[in-house]
Amino acid sequence: MMRITTRLLAVVLALSTVLVACGDDETEPAAAPEPAEAPATTADPEPAADEADEPAPADEPDSLHIAVIFGNTADDTWSTSMLGSLNRVAEEAPYGLDITYEYFENIAYADGERVLRQTAATGEFDMIIAHSTYSDSIYAIRDDFPEVLWSFTGSGNEGRGGNAYWLDVLPHEAAYLAGIAAGHLNETGMIGSVAAFPFPNVNGPINGFFEGARSVKPDLETRVTYIESWFDPAAAQEAGAALIEEGADSLYAASTFGTFQAALEAERVFTIGDLDDQEALAPEVVITSVLILWDPGLKVLIDEWWAHETAGEPYDAPTERIHFYMSEGGADIAPLNEALVPADVISAVNEARDQILSGDLVVEFNPGDVS
């Protein structure tokens, strides 16, 4: 069972960024931690002749402590998707490990290097995951902490191997399934998406969503509006309302909050959540959500760390991103909302899902311009 610690980490931002440890609420800003002091050492006695020939067996670790750095609030779905995966993997306890984690939230990219360095300098973490485009910050400091396994996530990063691993997710197949549902429900001849930025990780699932809808209605018109922010509910609501005014009756909320509110204020407009299951936020309009699952990627990191700790294997991250398709457990679609989606549509989506999992239906990843 995962044990979640409440230790406070360094918060070095001038705006009093607060470290949130799972389970506790803190009212005071966290104090910056002091780097761990080197332990006092004494000269080891010379080994006996018969002992010098064979190395002492290494003790296998029984715990793994992870730090996670979030660029946005921990309530953002990009963040909650990682937390959910950490919880599930910790529950599985690979290698019998007691896996615990702590996290920072709202760490600006400009402060990434400083926060990551101070986090590593505490000496308390075996693995540090910077959950966004922090590869440059990690590369600036990773050689100073060679025993730490570093990871960064999502598009916009660069892989250079060594002890820094690039994790990514490709939820375009799950978005295709959501598009099938939207296509069946469509009555206006148009669907749309309110999106954060025209990044590959955003465009890929939007293109998948539109492709899935066109598999039902080939002549369906599609529209997308980028609000140029990862978190601006007011802008997302305004963009959603504009798309509804143009005629869209389903909206994919691609990495945005606020789209649901626009649908709630309209008549017969459906929405699709993103990154995590969002039906509970607006069950009156959310028909399903596109899920990203970091579980298999986290298990790769744990395998690499375990091999390093127990067998002395050097960290050797690939230069390309590590990702998993839906059939490999890297993404899925949330259960469809039975109050909004007819049984025959649910059946059609589930049939397509089975075909994707079996390999009979291939949905290509298209990170280019949305069309």
Order of alpha helices (4+ residues) and beta strands (2+ residues): alpha-beta-alpha-beta-alpha-beta-alpha-beta-beta-alpha-beta-alpha-beta-alpha-beta-alpha-beta-beta-alpha-beta-alpha
